[in-house]
Amino acid sequence: MGTVAPNPYYTEDIAKECMEKIFLPTINAMNAEGRTFEGLFVFRTYAHSNGPKVIEYNCRFGDPETQVVLPYAGGRSLRDI
C-alpha cells in the first residue's frame, strides 16, 4: 500500500472527468439529502479503462496519505486546509 504525489497519471482531463462525474455529483447528492459536510473529504480513486472509479470516501488523515499530502498544504495548519 502506498501513495504517490503528484501522480503523473492524474492529468487535467482526468481531473475534469473526476470533478464532473465523481466529486460534484457526490457533494450535490450529500447536500440534497441534508448531509452537508465541513472538513477534509478524500475521494480515493483509481484509473480504469472505462474512466476513473471510486475505491472509497474518507474524511480523515491516515498513513500513508498524510505523509504525501501535507507538504502540498504550503505550510498552512490543518485548520486552514
C-alpha positions as CSV (number, residue, x, y, z in Angstrom):
1,M,0.0,0.0,0.0
2,G,1.3,3.5,-0.8
3,T,0.7,6.9,-2.1
4,V,2.4,9.0,-4.7
5,A,2.1,12.7,-5.3
6,P,2.0,14.3,-7.6
7,N,0.5,11.5,-9.5
8,P,1.9,11.6,-13.1
9,Y,-1.2,9.9,-14.4
10,Y,-3.7,12.4,-12.9
11,T,-3.9,14.7,-15.9
12,E,-6.1,17.8,-16.4
13,D,-8.5,15.6,-18.5
14,I,-8.8,13.1,-15.7
15,A,-9.2,15.8,-13.1
16,K,-12.0,17.3,-15.1
17,E,-13.7,13.9,-15.5
18,C,-13.4,13.3,-11.8
19,M,-14.9,16.7,-11.0
20,E,-17.8,16.2,-13.3
21,K,-18.6,12.5,-12.7
22,I,-17.5,11.9,-9.1
23,F,-16.7,14.9,-6.9
24,L,-19.6,17.3,-7.7
25,P,-22.3,14.6,-8.0
26,T,-21.2,13.2,-4.6
27,I,-21.2,16.6,-2.9
28,N,-24.5,17.6,-4.6
29,A,-26.2,14.3,-3.5
30,M,-25.0,14.7,0.1
31,N,-26.3,18.3,0.1
32,A,-29.6,17.2,-1.4
33,E,-30.0,14.6,1.4
34,G,-29.2,17.3,4.0
35,R,-25.8,15.7,4.8
36,T,-23.7,18.8,4.5
37,F,-20.0,18.4,5.4
38,E,-17.3,20.7,6.5
39,G,-13.8,19.5,6.6
40,L,-11.4,17.4,4.5
41,F,-13.2,14.9,2.3
42,V,-11.0,12.4,0.5
43,F,-12.0,10.7,-2.7
44,R,-9.8,7.7,-3.2
45,T,-10.0,6.8,-6.9
46,Y,-8.3,4.5,-9.4
47,A,-7.8,4.6,-13.1
48,H,-10.0,2.1,-15.0
49,S,-10.2,1.6,-18.8
50,N,-13.8,3.0,-18.6
51,G,-12.7,6.1,-16.7
52,P,-11.9,6.9,-13.0
53,K,-13.7,4.9,-10.3
54,V,-14.1,5.4,-6.6
55,I,-12.5,3.0,-4.2
56,E,-13.6,4.8,-1.0
57,Y,-14.6,8.0,0.5
58,N,-12.7,9.1,3.7
59,C,-12.7,12.1,6.0
60,R,-9.5,11.6,8.0
61,F,-5.8,11.8,7.6
62,G,-4.2,8.4,7.8
63,D,-0.9,7.0,6.7
64,P,0.5,6.9,4.1
65,E,-1.7,9.8,2.7
66,T,-0.7,12.3,5.4
67,Q,3.0,12.0,4.6
68,V,2.3,12.7,0.9
69,V,-0.5,15.3,1.1
70,L,0.7,17.6,3.9
71,P,3.7,19.0,2.0
72,Y,1.2,20.4,-0.5
73,A,-0.6,22.4,2.2
74,G,2.0,25.1,1.8
75,G,2.8,25.5,5.5
76,R,-0.8,26.1,6.5
77,S,-2.2,24.4,9.6
78,L,-4.7,21.6,9.4
79,R,-7.4,24.1,10.5
80,D,-6.7,26.1,7.3
81,I,-6.9,23.2,4.9
